[in-house]
Amino acid sequence: MATNTKDSEYELSMNRLRVVRKFNLCGFHEWHVLNNANQTIAKNTVQRFAVDLALKTLQA
């Protein structure tokens, strides 16, 4: 679980992922973790949760 922002940034860069903020239909923003093909790996309204979920998804 990535608890530090530097740790999570490092793990994202090692797995070639990036985090972007998008607005949903209700007007709330969500953090999306995208791969090289711009496919959403994970999303959540809390950035840390989205990153943790994406890293767990890749480990499985």
PDB file with SEQRES, HELIX, SHEET and CRYST1 records, atoms N, CA, C and O in Angstrom:
SEQRES   1 A   60  MET ALA THR ASN THR LYS ASP SER GLU TYR GLU LEU SER          
SEQRES   2 A   60  MET ASN ARG LEU ARG VAL VAL ARG LYS PHE ASN LEU CYS          
SEQRES   3 A   60  GLY PHE HIS GLU TRP HIS VAL LEU ASN ASN ALA ASN GLN          
SEQRES   4 A   60  THR ILE ALA LYS ASN THR VAL GLN ARG PHE ALA VAL ASP          
SEQRES   5 A   60  LEU ALA LEU LYS THR LEU GLN ALA                              
HELIX    1 AA1 THR A    5  MET A   14  1                                  10    
HELIX    2 AA2 GLN A   47  GLN A   59  1                                  13    
SHEET    1 AA1 3 ARG A  18  PHE A  23  0                                        
SHEET    2 AA1 3 HIS A  29  LEU A  34 -1                                        
SHEET    3 AA1 3 THR A  40  ASN A  44 -1                                        
CRYST1    1.000    1.000    1.000  90.00  90.00  90.00 P 1           1          
ATOM      1  N   MET A   1       0.841  -1.176   0.000  1.00  0.00           N  
ATOM      2  CA  MET A   1       0.000   0.000   0.000  1.00  0.00           C  
ATOM      3  C   MET A   1       0.888   1.241   0.000  1.00  0.00           C  
ATOM      4  O   MET A   1       1.773   1.371   0.846  1.00  0.00           O  
ATOM      5  N   ALA A   2       0.664   2.126  -0.916  1.00  0.00           N  
ATOM      6  CA  ALA A   2       1.487   3.325  -1.035  1.00  0.00           C  
ATOM      7  C   ALA A   2       0.976   4.390  -0.078  1.00  0.00           C  
ATOM      8  O   ALA A   2      -0.096   4.959  -0.285  1.00  0.00           O  
ATOM      9  N   THR A   3       1.740   4.655   0.959  1.00  0.00           N  
ATOM     10  CA  THR A   3       1.308   5.634   1.944  1.00  0.00           C  
ATOM     11  C   THR A   3       1.966   6.980   1.729  1.00  0.00           C  
ATOM     12  O   THR A   3       1.438   7.997   2.178  1.00  0.00           O  
ATOM     13  N   ASN A   4       3.091   7.015   1.065  1.00  0.00           N  
ATOM     14  CA  ASN A   4       3.825   8.240   0.826  1.00  0.00           C  
ATOM     15  C   ASN A   4       3.645   8.639  -0.633  1.00  0.00           C  
ATOM     16  O   ASN A   4       3.589   7.779  -1.513  1.00  0.00           O  
ATOM     17  N   THR A   5       3.553   9.945  -0.893  1.00  0.00           N  
ATOM     18  CA  THR A   5       3.344  10.370  -2.275  1.00  0.00           C  
ATOM     19  C   THR A   5       4.555  10.058  -3.147  1.00  0.00           C  
ATOM     20  O   THR A   5       4.396   9.727  -4.321  1.00  0.00           O  
ATOM     21  N   LYS A   6       5.761  10.159  -2.592  1.00  0.00           N  
ATOM     22  CA  LYS A   6       6.945   9.824  -3.389  1.00  0.00           C  
ATOM     23  C   LYS A   6       6.974   8.339  -3.703  1.00  0.00           C  
ATOM     24  O   LYS A   6       7.356   7.948  -4.806  1.00  0.00           O  
ATOM     25  N   ASP A   7       6.574   7.501  -2.743  1.00  0.00           N  
ATOM     26  CA  ASP A   7       6.517   6.062  -2.997  1.00  0.00           C  
ATOM     27  C   ASP A   7       5.495   5.741  -4.079  1.00  0.00           C  
ATOM     28  O   ASP A   7       5.761   4.938  -4.973  1.00  0.00           O  
ATOM     29  N   SER A   8       4.327   6.370  -3.995  1.00  0.00           N  
ATOM     30  CA  SER A   8       3.287   6.079  -4.983  1.00  0.00           C  
ATOM     31  C   SER A   8       3.678   6.599  -6.366  1.00  0.00           C  
ATOM     32  O   SER A   8       3.395   5.949  -7.372  1.00  0.00           O  
ATOM     33  N   GLU A   9       4.329   7.769  -6.426  1.00  0.00           N  
ATOM     34  CA  GLU A   9       4.790   8.286  -7.714  1.00  0.00           C  
ATOM     35  C   GLU A   9       5.828   7.358  -8.327  1.00  0.00           C  
ATOM     36  O   GLU A   9       5.822   7.120  -9.535  1.00  0.00           O  
ATOM     37  N   TYR A  10       6.716   6.838  -7.497  1.00  0.00           N  
ATOM     38  CA  TYR A  10       7.750   5.923  -7.984  1.00  0.00           C  
ATOM     39  C   TYR A  10       7.115   4.641  -8.516  1.00  0.00           C  
ATOM     40  O   TYR A  10       7.475   4.169  -9.594  1.00  0.00           O  
ATOM     41  N   GLU A  11       6.169   4.078  -7.760  1.00  0.00           N  
ATOM     42  CA  GLU A  11       5.528   2.835  -8.200  1.00  0.00           C  
ATOM     43  C   GLU A  11       4.715   3.054  -9.464  1.00  0.00           C  
ATOM     44  O   GLU A  11       4.675   2.181 -10.331  1.00  0.00           O  
ATOM     45  N   LEU A  12       4.067   4.207  -9.583  1.00  0.00           N  
ATOM     46  CA  LEU A  12       3.316   4.499 -10.799  1.00  0.00           C  
ATOM     47  C   LEU A  12       4.253   4.607 -11.997  1.00  0.00           C  
ATOM     48  O   LEU A  12       3.954   4.079 -13.068  1.00  0.00           O  
ATOM     49  N   SER A  13       5.374   5.280 -11.824  1.00  0.00           N  
ATOM     50  CA  SER A  13       6.304   5.427 -12.945  1.00  0.00           C  
ATOM     51  C   SER A  13       6.943   4.090 -13.316  1.00  0.00           C  
ATOM     52  O   SER A  13       7.214   3.844 -14.491  1.00  0.00           O  
ATOM     53  N   MET A  14       7.185   3.230 -12.335  1.00  0.00           N  
ATOM     54  CA  MET A  14       7.763   1.919 -12.625  1.00  0.00           C  
ATOM     55  C   MET A  14       6.789   1.047 -13.416  1.00  0.00           C  
ATOM     56  O   MET A  14       7.212   0.226 -14.229  1.00  0.00           O  
ATOM     57  N   ASN A  15       5.499   1.221 -13.186  1.00  0.00           N  
ATOM     58  CA  ASN A  15       4.480   0.442 -13.888  1.00  0.00           C  
ATOM     59  C   ASN A  15       3.918   1.181 -15.103  1.00  0.00           C  
ATOM     60  O   ASN A  15       2.956   0.727 -15.721  1.00  0.00           O  
ATOM     61  N   ARG A  16       4.520   2.317 -15.439  1.00  0.00           N  
ATOM     62  CA  ARG A  16       4.104   3.128 -16.592  1.00  0.00           C  
ATOM     63  C   ARG A  16       2.638   3.537 -16.513  1.00  0.00           C  
ATOM     64  O   ARG A  16       1.891   3.422 -17.485  1.00  0.00           O  
ATOM     65  N   LEU A  17       2.243   4.014 -15.340  1.00  0.00           N  
ATOM     66  CA  LEU A  17       0.886   4.497 -15.124  1.00  0.00           C  
ATOM     67  C   LEU A  17       0.928   5.994 -14.844  1.00  0.00           C  
ATOM     68  O   LEU A  17       1.966   6.542 -14.472  1.00  0.00           O  
ATOM     69  N   ARG A  18      -0.214   6.643 -15.029  1.00  0.00           N  
ATOM     70  CA  ARG A  18      -0.312   8.061 -14.688  1.00  0.00           C  
ATOM     71  C   ARG A  18      -1.685   8.341 -14.104  1.00  0.00           C  
ATOM     72  O   ARG A  18      -2.638   7.594 -14.329  1.00  0.00           O  
ATOM     73  N   VAL A  19      -1.770   9.421 -13.355  1.00  0.00           N  
ATOM     74  CA  VAL A  19      -3.007   9.791 -12.678  1.00  0.00           C  
ATOM     75  C   VAL A  19      -3.532  11.081 -13.302  1.00  0.00           C  
ATOM     76  O   VAL A  19      -2.793  12.052 -13.457  1.00  0.00           O  
ATOM     77  N   VAL A  20      -4.807  11.079 -13.654  1.00  0.00           N  
ATOM     78  CA  VAL A  20      -5.455  12.279 -14.181  1.00  0.00           C  
ATOM     79  C   VAL A  20      -6.754  12.504 -13.421  1.00  0.00           C  
ATOM     80  O   VAL A  20      -7.358  11.570 -12.895  1.00  0.00           O  
ATOM     81  N   ARG A  21      -7.166  13.757 -13.378  1.00  0.00           N  
ATOM     82  CA  ARG A  21      -8.425  14.096 -12.720  1.00  0.00           C  
ATOM     83  C   ARG A  21      -9.466  14.379 -13.787  1.00  0.00           C  
ATOM     84  O   ARG A  21      -9.255  15.210 -14.670  1.00  0.00           O  
ATOM     85  N   LYS A  22     -10.591  13.681 -13.701  1.00  0.00           N  
ATOM     86  CA  LYS A  22     -11.676  13.854 -14.663  1.00  0.00           C  
ATOM     87  C   LYS A  22     -12.959  14.166 -13.906  1.00  0.00           C  
ATOM     88  O   LYS A  22     -13.117  13.782 -12.747  1.00  0.00           O  
ATOM     89  N   PHE A  23     -13.862  14.858 -14.565  1.00  0.00           N  
ATOM     90  CA  PHE A  23     -15.159  15.155 -13.979  1.00  0.00           C  
ATOM     91  C   PHE A  23     -16.178  14.133 -14.457  1.00  0.00           C  
ATOM     92  O   PHE A  23     -16.217  13.790 -15.638  1.00  0.00           O  
ATOM     93  N   ASN A  24     -17.005  13.647 -13.532  1.00  0.00           N  
ATOM     94  CA  ASN A  24     -18.051  12.704 -13.913  1.00  0.00           C  
ATOM     95  C   ASN A  24     -19.327  13.472 -14.271  1.00  0.00           C  
ATOM     96  O   ASN A  24     -19.338  14.703 -14.259  1.00  0.00           O  
ATOM     97  N   LEU A  25     -20.381  12.754 -14.583  1.00  0.00           N  
ATOM     98  CA  LEU A  25     -21.625  13.393 -15.021  1.00  0.00           C  
ATOM     99  C   LEU A  25     -22.287  14.228 -13.937  1.00  0.00           C  
ATOM    100  O   LEU A  25     -23.029  15.160 -14.247  1.00  0.00           O  
ATOM    101  N   CYS A  26     -22.036  13.915 -12.683  1.00  0.00           N  
ATOM    102  CA  CYS A  26     -22.638  14.647 -11.565  1.00  0.00           C  
ATOM    103  C   CYS A  26     -21.866  15.916 -11.220  1.00  0.00           C  
ATOM    104  O   CYS A  26     -22.302  16.686 -10.364  1.00  0.00           O  
ATOM    105  N   GLY A  27     -20.743  16.144 -11.860  1.00  0.00           N  
ATOM    106  CA  GLY A  27     -19.956  17.334 -11.592  1.00  0.00           C  
ATOM    107  C   GLY A  27     -18.863  17.146 -10.564  1.00  0.00           C  
ATOM    108  O   GLY A  27     -18.147  18.095 -10.245  1.00  0.00           O  
ATOM    109  N   PHE A  28     -18.720  15.948 -10.042  1.00  0.00           N  
ATOM    110  CA  PHE A  28     -17.660  15.669  -9.077  1.00  0.00           C  
ATOM    111  C   PHE A  28     -16.422  15.201  -9.822  1.00  0.00           C  
ATOM    112  O   PHE A  28     -16.521  14.604 -10.894  1.00  0.00           O  
ATOM    113  N   HIS A  29     -15.256  15.474  -9.252  1.00  0.00           N  
ATOM    114  CA  HIS A  29     -14.042  14.993  -9.912  1.00  0.00           C  
ATOM    115  C   HIS A  29     -13.651  13.630  -9.365  1.00  0.00           C  
ATOM    116  O   HIS A  29     -13.851  13.323  -8.189  1.00  0.00           O  
ATOM    117  N   GLU A  30     -13.093  12.831 -10.246  1.00  0.00           N  
ATOM    118  CA  GLU A  30     -12.588  11.505  -9.896  1.00  0.00           C  
ATOM    119  C   GLU A  30     -11.150  11.410 -10.372  1.00  0.00           C  
ATOM    120  O   GLU A  30     -10.781  12.004 -11.385  1.00  0.00           O  
ATOM    121  N   TRP A  31     -10.351  10.670  -9.646  1.00  0.00           N  
ATOM    122  CA  TRP A  31      -8.975  10.408 -10.036  1.00  0.00           C  
ATOM    123  C   TRP A  31      -8.943   9.101 -10.796  1.00  0.00           C  
ATOM    124  O   TRP A  31      -9.369   8.068 -10.279  1.00  0.00           O  
ATOM    125  N   HIS A  32      -8.438   9.136 -12.026  1.00  0.00           N  
ATOM    126  CA  HIS A  32      -8.330   7.946 -12.860  1.00  0.00           C  
ATOM    127  C   HIS A  32      -6.858   7.599 -13.014  1.00  0.00           C  
ATOM    128  O   HIS A  32      -6.032   8.468 -13.293  1.00  0.00           O  
ATOM    129  N   VAL A  33      -6.535   6.328 -12.833  1.00  0.00           N  
ATOM    130  CA  VAL A  33      -5.185   5.838 -13.082  1.00  0.00           C  
ATOM    131  C   VAL A  33      -5.209   5.186 -14.456  1.00  0.00           C  
ATOM    132  O   VAL A  33      -5.950   4.230 -14.686  1.00  0.00           O  
ATOM    133  N   LEU A  34      -4.386   5.713 -15.375  1.00  0.00           N  
ATOM    134  CA  LEU A  34      -4.393   5.265 -16.763  1.00  0.00           C  
ATOM    135  C   LEU A  34      -3.090   4.558 -17.106  1.00  0.00           C  
ATOM    136  O   LEU A  34      -2.031   4.866 -16.559  1.00  0.00           O  
ATOM    137  N   ASN A  35      -3.194   3.600 -18.027  1.00  0.00           N  
ATOM    138  CA  ASN A  35      -1.987   2.930 -18.521  1.00  0.00           C  
ATOM    139  C   ASN A  35      -1.529   3.616 -19.807  1.00  0.00           C  
ATOM    140  O   ASN A  35      -2.048   4.674 -20.163  1.00  0.00           O  
ATOM    141  N   ASN A  36      -0.559   3.019 -20.505  1.00  0.00           N  
ATOM    142  CA  ASN A  36      -0.014   3.624 -21.731  1.00  0.00           C  
ATOM    143  C   ASN A  36      -1.060   3.765 -22.831  1.00  0.00           C  
ATOM    144  O   ASN A  36      -0.969   4.673 -23.657  1.00  0.00           O  
ATOM    145  N   ALA A  37      -2.053   2.877 -22.850  1.00  0.00           N  
ATOM    146  CA  ALA A  37      -3.090   2.908 -23.880  1.00  0.00           C  
ATOM    147  C   ALA A  37      -4.276   3.790 -23.472  1.00  0.00           C  
ATOM    148  O   ALA A  37      -5.336   3.727 -24.096  1.00  0.00           O  
ATOM    149  N   ASN A  38      -4.104   4.603 -22.436  1.00  0.00           N  
ATOM    150  CA  ASN A  38      -5.152   5.487 -21.908  1.00  0.00           C  
ATOM    151  C   ASN A  38      -6.386   4.731 -21.435  1.00  0.00           C  
ATOM    152  O   ASN A  38      -7.496   5.263 -21.476  1.00  0.00           O  
ATOM    153  N   GLN A  39      -6.199   3.503 -20.991  1.00  0.00           N  
ATOM    154  CA  GLN A  39      -7.289   2.729 -20.413  1.00  0.00           C  
ATOM    155  C   GLN A  39      -7.301   2.951 -18.907  1.00  0.00           C  
ATOM    156  O   GLN A  39      -6.249   2.967 -18.267  1.00  0.00           O  
ATOM    157  N   THR A  40      -8.485   3.122 -18.348  1.00  0.00           N  
ATOM    158  CA  THR A  40      -8.602   3.335 -16.912  1.00  0.00           C  
ATOM    159  C   THR A  40      -8.387   2.022 -16.179  1.00  0.00           C  
ATOM    160  O   THR A  40      -9.112   1.051 -16.399  1.00  0.00           O  
ATOM    161  N   ILE A  41      -7.386   1.999 -15.305  1.00  0.00           N  
ATOM    162  CA  ILE A  41      -7.087   0.825 -14.495  1.00  0.00           C  
ATOM    163  C   ILE A  41      -7.888   0.882 -13.198  1.00  0.00           C  
ATOM    164  O   ILE A  41      -8.409  -0.131 -12.733  1.00  0.00           O  
ATOM    165  N   ALA A  42      -7.979   2.085 -12.618  1.00  0.00           N  
ATOM    166  CA  ALA A  42      -8.725   2.273 -11.374  1.00  0.00           C  
ATOM    167  C   ALA A  42      -9.201   3.716 -11.310  1.00  0.00           C  
ATOM    168  O   ALA A  42      -8.614   4.605 -11.927  1.00  0.00           O  
ATOM    169  N   LYS A  43     -10.275   3.937 -10.553  1.00  0.00           N  
ATOM    170  CA  LYS A  43     -10.754   5.300 -10.343  1.00  0.00           C  
ATOM    171  C   LYS A  43     -11.406   5.398  -8.976  1.00  0.00           C  
ATOM    172  O   LYS A  43     -11.980   4.435  -8.468  1.00  0.00           O  
ATOM    173  N   ASN A  44     -11.304   6.583  -8.395  1.00  0.00           N  
ATOM    174  CA  ASN A  44     -11.891   6.843  -7.094  1.00  0.00           C  
ATOM    175  C   ASN A  44     -11.927   8.351  -6.912  1.00  0.00           C  
ATOM    176  O   ASN A  44     -11.248   9.084  -7.630  1.00  0.00           O  
ATOM    177  N   THR A  45     -12.716   8.813  -5.955  1.00  0.00           N  
ATOM    178  CA  THR A  45     -12.759  10.241  -5.675  1.00  0.00           C  
ATOM    179  C   THR A  45     -11.577  10.676  -4.819  1.00  0.00           C  
ATOM    180  O   THR A  45     -11.297  11.870  -4.718  1.00  0.00           O  
ATOM    181  N   VAL A  46     -10.877   9.722  -4.200  1.00  0.00           N  
ATOM    182  CA  VAL A  46      -9.683  10.010  -3.405  1.00  0.00           C  
ATOM    183  C   VAL A  46      -8.475   9.486  -4.180  1.00  0.00           C  
ATOM    184  O   VAL A  46      -8.432   8.313  -4.552  1.00  0.00           O  
ATOM    185  N   GLN A  47      -7.502  10.355  -4.421  1.00  0.00           N  
ATOM    186  CA  GLN A  47      -6.364   9.991  -5.266  1.00  0.00           C  
ATOM    187  C   GLN A  47      -5.586   8.809  -4.702  1.00  0.00           C  
ATOM    188  O   GLN A  47      -5.236   7.896  -5.449  1.00  0.00           O  
ATOM    189  N   ARG A  48      -5.312   8.806  -3.415  1.00  0.00           N  
ATOM    190  CA  ARG A  48      -4.519   7.725  -2.822  1.00  0.00           C  
ATOM    191  C   ARG A  48      -5.217   6.380  -2.968  1.00  0.00           C  
ATOM    192  O   ARG A  48      -4.566   5.368  -3.224  1.00  0.00           O  
ATOM    193  N   PHE A  49      -6.541   6.361  -2.808  1.00  0.00           N  
ATOM    194  CA  PHE A  49      -7.288   5.111  -2.949  1.00  0.00           C  
ATOM    195  C   PHE A  49      -7.235   4.602  -4.391  1.00  0.00           C  
ATOM    196  O   PHE A  49      -7.123   3.398  -4.622  1.00  0.00           O  
ATOM    197  N   ALA A  50      -7.316   5.510  -5.352  1.00  0.00           N  
ATOM    198  CA  ALA A  50      -7.240   5.110  -6.759  1.00  0.00           C  
ATOM    199  C   ALA A  50      -5.875   4.519  -7.082  1.00  0.00           C  
ATOM    200  O   ALA A  50      -5.784   3.521  -7.797  1.00  0.00           O  
ATOM    201  N   VAL A  51      -4.813   5.129  -6.561  1.00  0.00           N  
ATOM    202  CA  VAL A  51      -3.458   4.630  -6.805  1.00  0.00           C  
ATOM    203  C   VAL A  51      -3.276   3.272  -6.151  1.00  0.00           C  
ATOM    204  O   VAL A  51      -2.739   2.352  -6.770  1.00  0.00           O  
ATOM    205  N   ASP A  52      -3.719   3.134  -4.900  1.00  0.00           N  
ATOM    206  CA  ASP A  52      -3.583   1.855  -4.197  1.00  0.00           C  
ATOM    207  C   ASP A  52      -4.343   0.745  -4.906  1.00  0.00           C  
ATOM    208  O   ASP A  52      -3.845  -0.375  -5.026  1.00  0.00           O  
ATOM    209  N   LEU A  53      -5.546   1.052  -5.376  1.00  0.00           N  
ATOM    210  CA  LEU A  53      -6.348   0.057  -6.081  1.00  0.00           C  
ATOM    211  C   LEU A  53      -5.682  -0.360  -7.393  1.00  0.00           C  
ATOM    212  O   LEU A  53      -5.697  -1.538  -7.748  1.00  0.00           O  
ATOM    213  N   ALA A  54      -5.105   0.591  -8.105  1.00  0.00           N  
ATOM    214  CA  ALA A  54      -4.424   0.271  -9.362  1.00  0.00           C  
ATOM    215  C   ALA A  54      -3.211  -0.616  -9.120  1.00  0.00           C  
ATOM    216  O   ALA A  54      -2.974  -1.561  -9.873  1.00  0.00           O  
ATOM    217  N   LEU A  55      -2.444  -0.321  -8.081  1.00  0.00           N  
ATOM    218  CA  LEU A  55      -1.261  -1.127  -7.791  1.00  0.00           C  
ATOM    219  C   LEU A  55      -1.648  -2.532  -7.344  1.00  0.00           C  
ATOM    220  O   LEU A  55      -0.975  -3.503  -7.690  1.00  0.00           O  
ATOM    221  N   LYS A  56      -2.729  -2.643  -6.579  1.00  0.00           N  
ATOM    222  CA  LYS A  56      -3.203  -3.971  -6.169  1.00  0.00           C  
ATOM    223  C   LYS A  56      -3.720  -4.754  -7.374  1.00  0.00           C  
ATOM    224  O   LYS A  56      -3.542  -5.969  -7.450  1.00  0.00           O  
ATOM    225  N   THR A  57      -4.357  -4.060  -8.310  1.00  0.00           N  
ATOM    226  CA  THR A  57      -4.866  -4.715  -9.510  1.00  0.00           C  
ATOM    227  C   THR A  57      -3.720  -5.277 -10.345  1.00  0.00           C  
ATOM    228  O   THR A  57      -3.827  -6.375 -10.890  1.00  0.00           O  
ATOM    229  N   LEU A  58      -2.637  -4.535 -10.445  1.00  0.00           N  
ATOM    230  CA  LEU A  58      -1.493  -5.003 -11.226  1.00  0.00           C  
ATOM    231  C   LEU A  58      -0.782  -6.169 -10.556  1.00  0.00           C  
ATOM    232  O   LEU A  58      -0.214  -7.019 -11.242  1.00  0.00           O  
ATOM    233  N   GLN A  59      -0.803  -6.226  -9.225  1.00  0.00           N  
ATOM    234  CA  GLN A  59      -0.139  -7.312  -8.508  1.00  0.00           C  
ATOM    235  C   GLN A  59      -0.906  -8.616  -8.618  1.00  0.00           C  
ATOM    236  O   GLN A  59      -0.317  -9.694  -8.541  1.00  0.00           O  
ATOM    237  N   ALA A  60      -2.219  -8.526  -8.799  1.00  0.00           N  
ATOM    238  CA  ALA A  60      -3.050  -9.737  -8.834  1.00  0.00           C  
ATOM    239  C   ALA A  60      -2.886 -10.506 -10.123  1.00  0.00           C  
ATOM    240  O   ALA A  60      -3.518 -11.547 -10.305  1.00  0.00           O  
TER     241      ALA A  60                                                      
END                                                                             
